[in-house]
Structures are given as C-alpha cells and as structure tokens.
Amino acid sequence: MRSGTQMLPESGSVLAGALLQVDANVGFVRAVVDGLVGGQVWTSESEGSAAHHVVHPYGMSLIWGDGVDRAFDEITVHLREGRYRTRDEWLQIDPRWASLPWEEKLTASGGRSAVSVHRRVNFEFDPNLFRAGRDRIAVPDGWSVVPADASDFARPGSVVPAEFWDDAEDFLERGGWRVEKDEFRGALAFTSFRFDDELELGIETHPDARGQGLATAAAARMIEDLLAQGIMPVWSCREGNHASVALATKLGFRPVRILPYYGLTPPM
C-alpha cells in the first residue's frame, strides 16, 4: 500500500469523485484521498481504478469501486494476508458489494488475522428534530461550554483529535467545543472528518464525567455552530454502542442504514 499523502492531486480528485457512488458515510476515506491526513491506498492490480482499499490512520477502512466483484478474490487475499496492518482495522464494504461472501472468505482457515463481524449505523441529521429538542438540552450546573483549544489535541482517550488530525493546528482549523468545570475537562465534541459542506462529529467524555449530559451539551453547541455556517453534521457509530446511538437520536439524527463491517487484527 502507499501513503495517501503521496498521491498526485489528480489521483485524489479521481478517487474523491468515485466515492460519490458509495451510499455510506465515507468522510474518513475522503480525509485520506484528499491528503488531509496520512493513510494507505491500495489499488487492485487486475481492476486498477475500479477497486480500491483505503485505510485511515485511526484504523477504519473501505473497499469500494465498480470492479470489486471482479477483483473479489484478489481483494480477499490482500485482506487475509494483511501485510500492511499494524493495528486493528475496521473494514467497511461499498454497499453495492456487501452481499459478496466477505465473512466466509475472511474467516476461512489459513488467514493470518482474527476476524470479528459487526454492524455500523449511518445516521441522517434532521435540523427540525434538533431544534425541536434543543431547549431540553441544558449545560449541567457548574459546567461551561467553551471553544476547544490547542491543548485539547493531546487529550487522552479513544476518540480524540490526535487520532484524526496530524497536529493541533489542523485540529483547530476545523473546530470543536468542550465542557469544563474548575479546569476539569468533562467532554469534547470535535471535527473528525470534514468534506465539502458536511462534517462528521467525534465525541469523547472523560470516564469520571459520564452520565451527566456533558457530551450532549458539547455536541449540541457544536451543531449550532455548524448550522450557522451552513455545514451539515454527520454521525456514524457501531450498532452496539448504545450510548452513541441514544446521543445521536437526542441530537436530531435518524438512522438511515445499517451496514456490516469487519474487525481485523494485525497478522499473527
């Protein structure tokens, strides 16, 4: 695989255009092919630009293209060998080809990686639903919602800016909001991916501050900011992440599609 940051601009434009055919939230792929972050881009030898595999530094990946069915055996060999994989990968498939026997091929004996099967929810934002419920979203007593700053880039956690942006400057250029109290940072809402006039949210709550509505307050403030700029918020999460599903619903998002995805470990 080669780094997304090494692609020629023309190549990135072609790939970004092809992504418009994928009926799923693919902001993480756009971030790589547009050169906003590093990443890995694999192109089928047999089908060329008709079959691609892009891996975001966070571990999310996508197989897509008009020729995925024809390159299926080649793709699954590439995935099963996993020579490029240095961390857990969360593989999504272009919905046009989700019915191919991915699970059968990926879990067959002889593979070098452990494979798990999951489902991912893509949501669609409804501004009217958000506005109808906005008055019921309050900042808990004693807490304040403030703009994120450079120090939030290095915040510890699993869904944090350092996993999605190369440096604090890139992170701040896209913006975010945090909820704090007496210098304790309870929750952060930030841009995980930005593409055209859409922006996918990333949310992280400190383990000691969960269950207080802090993530809701931070995300609601960020959504207000996005709507004022004419930007549409986007949300995706694992179906089993019940807290994220509930939060999305509270903020005016509606589930529109549920797609399979696969967890792949580094080769053993």
C-alpha positions in Angstrom: 0.0 0.0 0.0 1.1 3.6 -0.5 0.5 6.6 1.6 -2.5 8.8 0.8 -0.2 11.9 1.3 1.9 10.7 -1.6 -0.8 10.6 -4.2 -0.9 13.2 -7.0 -3.7 15.8 -6.7 -5.3 14.4 -9.8 -5.4 10.9 -8.3 -7.0 12.2 -5.2 -9.7 14.1 -7.3 -10.5 10.9 -9.2 -10.8 8.9 -6.1 -12.9 11.5 -4.3 -15.3 11.6 -7.3 -15.6 7.8 -7.3 -16.6 7.9 -3.6 -19.8 9.8 -4.5 -21.1 6.4 -5.7 -20.8 4.9 -2.2 -24.0 5.1 -0.3 -22.4 5.4 3.2 -20.7 7.8 5.4 -17.2 7.9 3.9 -15.6 11.0 5.4 -12.7 9.1 6.8 -11.8 7.9 3.2 -12.1 11.5 1.9 -9.7 12.6 4.6 -7.0 10.2 3.2 -7.6 10.7 -0.6 -7.8 14.5 -0.2 -4.4 14.4 1.6 -5.7 15.9 4.9 -4.2 13.0 6.9 -1.8 10.2 6.1 -3.2 6.8 5.3 -2.9 3.9 3.0 -4.3 3.4 -0.5 -4.3 0.0 -2.2 -5.4 -0.4 -5.9 -6.3 -3.7 -7.5 -3.7 -5.0 -10.0 -6.4 -6.7 -12.0 -9.0 -3.9 -12.0 -7.0 -0.8 -11.5 -9.1 2.2 -10.5 -12.2 0.1 -10.4 -11.3 -1.4 -7.0 -9.7 0.4 -4.1 -8.9 -0.2 -0.4 -8.2 2.9 1.7 -7.2 2.7 5.4 -7.4 5.8 7.7 -4.7 6.1 10.4 -7.4 5.5 13.0 -7.9 2.0 11.6 -11.2 2.5 9.7 -11.1 1.3 6.1 -13.2 0.9 3.0 -13.3 -1.4 0.0 -15.1 0.3 -3.0 -15.3 0.6 -6.7 -17.2 -0.6 -9.8 -15.0 -3.7 -10.2 -15.0 -5.0 -6.6 -16.9 -8.1 -7.6 -14.4 -8.9 -10.4 -11.4 -8.3 -8.0 -13.0 -10.1 -5.1 -10.5 -13.0 -4.8 -7.6 -10.6 -5.2 -9.0 -8.3 -2.5 -9.7 -11.0 0.0 -6.2 -12.4 -0.4 -4.8 -8.9 0.3 -7.0 -8.6 3.4 -6.3 -12.0 4.7 -2.5 -11.5 4.4 -2.8 -8.1 6.0 0.9 -7.2 5.4 0.0 -3.5 5.7 -1.9 -3.8 9.0 -0.1 -2.6 12.2 -3.2 -2.0 14.3 -6.7 -3.3 14.5 -8.6 -2.5 11.3 -12.4 -1.8 11.0 -13.3 -2.7 7.4 -16.4 -1.4 5.7 -17.5 -2.5 2.2 -19.2 -0.5 -0.5 -22.9 -1.3 0.0 -23.1 -2.3 -3.7 -20.9 -5.3 -2.9 -22.0 -6.1 0.7 -23.7 -9.3 -0.4 -20.5 -10.9 -1.6 -19.3 -13.7 0.8 -16.8 -11.5 2.7 -17.4 -13.2 6.1 -16.8 -16.7 4.5 -13.6 -15.6 2.8 -12.2 -13.6 5.7 -12.8 -16.2 8.3 -11.7 -19.2 6.3 -8.9 -21.3 7.7 -5.4 -20.1 6.8 -5.9 -16.4 7.4 -3.3 -14.5 9.4 -5.7 -12.3 11.3 -8.5 -12.8 13.7 -11.8 -11.6 12.3 -14.9 -10.3 14.0 -18.3 -9.3 12.4 -20.2 -6.2 13.4 -22.8 -3.7 12.2 -22.4 0.1 11.8 -25.2 2.6 11.8 -25.2 5.6 9.5 -27.4 8.5 10.6 -29.0 11.4 8.8 -29.4 14.8 10.5 -32.8 16.4 10.7 -32.4 20.1 11.7 -36.1 20.3 12.7 -35.7 17.5 15.1 -32.7 19.1 16.6 -34.3 22.5 17.0 -37.5 20.9 18.5 -35.4 19.3 21.2 -32.7 21.9 21.7 -34.4 23.6 24.7 -34.3 20.3 26.6 -30.5 20.1 26.3 -29.0 22.1 29.2 -25.5 22.5 30.4 -25.3 21.0 33.9 -24.9 23.3 36.8 -21.3 24.4 37.4 -20.2 23.4 33.9 -19.3 25.7 31.0 -19.2 25.1 27.2 -16.1 26.8 25.7 -14.3 26.6 22.3 -11.6 23.9 22.1 -8.0 25.0 22.1 -4.7 23.5 21.2 -4.3 21.7 24.5 -7.3 19.5 23.5 -5.4 18.0 20.7 -3.4 15.8 23.1 -6.4 14.8 25.2 -6.2 11.1 26.2 -8.9 8.7 25.1 -10.1 6.6 22.2 -12.0 9.1 20.1 -9.7 12.1 20.3 -8.3 14.7 17.9 -4.8 13.2 17.8 -6.3 10.1 16.1 -7.8 12.1 13.3 -5.5 15.1 12.6 -1.8 15.4 12.1 -1.3 18.3 14.6 -3.1 20.8 16.8 -3.2 23.4 14.0 -5.1 21.1 11.7 -7.5 20.2 14.5 -8.2 23.8 15.5 -8.8 24.8 11.9 -11.9 22.5 11.9 -13.0 23.5 15.4 -14.6 21.9 18.4 -16.2 22.6 21.8 -15.5 21.2 25.3 -17.4 21.2 28.6 -15.3 22.0 31.6 -15.6 22.7 35.3 -12.9 24.0 37.6 -10.3 23.2 34.9 -11.5 19.6 34.7 -12.4 18.7 31.1 -15.5 16.6 31.0 -16.4 16.2 27.3 -15.2 17.2 23.9 -17.1 17.5 20.6 -14.8 18.0 17.6 -14.4 17.5 13.8 -13.3 14.0 13.0 -13.8 14.4 9.2 -14.7 17.4 7.1 -15.7 17.1 3.4 -17.5 19.7 1.2 -20.4 21.0 3.3 -20.6 18.0 5.7 -18.7 17.3 8.9 -18.7 14.1 11.0 -18.6 14.6 14.7 -16.2 13.0 17.2 -17.2 12.8 20.8 -15.1 11.9 23.9 -16.2 12.0 27.5 -13.9 11.6 30.5 -14.6 8.3 32.3 -15.3 10.2 35.5 -17.8 12.5 33.9 -20.1 10.1 32.1 -23.9 10.1 32.7 -24.2 13.8 33.3 -25.2 15.0 29.8 -21.8 16.6 29.1 -21.4 15.1 25.7 -24.9 16.1 24.7 -24.2 19.7 25.8 -20.9 19.9 23.9 -22.3 18.3 20.7 -25.4 20.5 20.7 -23.2 23.6 21.0 -21.1 22.4 18.1 -24.1 21.6 15.9 -25.5 25.1 16.5 -22.1 26.4 15.3 -22.2 24.2 12.2 -25.7 25.1 11.2 -24.8 28.8 11.5 -22.1 28.1 8.9 -24.3 26.1 6.6 -22.5 22.9 7.4 -24.4 19.6 7.9 -23.4 17.4 10.8 -22.9 13.7 10.1 -22.9 10.8 12.6 -21.9 7.1 12.4 -21.3 4.5 15.1 -21.2 0.8 15.9 -24.8 -0.5 16.4 -23.8 -2.0 19.8 -22.6 1.4 21.1 -26.0 2.1 22.7 -24.8 5.4 24.4 -23.7 6.8 21.0 -27.0 5.7 19.3 -29.0 7.3 22.1 -27.0 10.5 21.9 -27.4 10.8 18.2 -31.1 10.4 18.5 -31.3 13.1 21.2 -29.5 15.5 18.9 -31.8 15.1 15.9 -30.2 12.3 14.0 -32.2 9.4 12.4 -30.7 6.0 11.5 -30.9 5.6 7.7 -28.8 2.5 7.0 -27.1 -0.3 8.9 -24.1 -1.9 7.2 -21.9 -4.8 8.1 -18.3 -4.2 8.9 -15.4 -6.4 10.0 -12.8 -6.2 12.7 -9.3 -7.4 11.5 -6.3 -7.8 13.8 -2.7 -7.4 12.7 -1.3 -10.6 11.2 -0.4 -13.2 13.8 
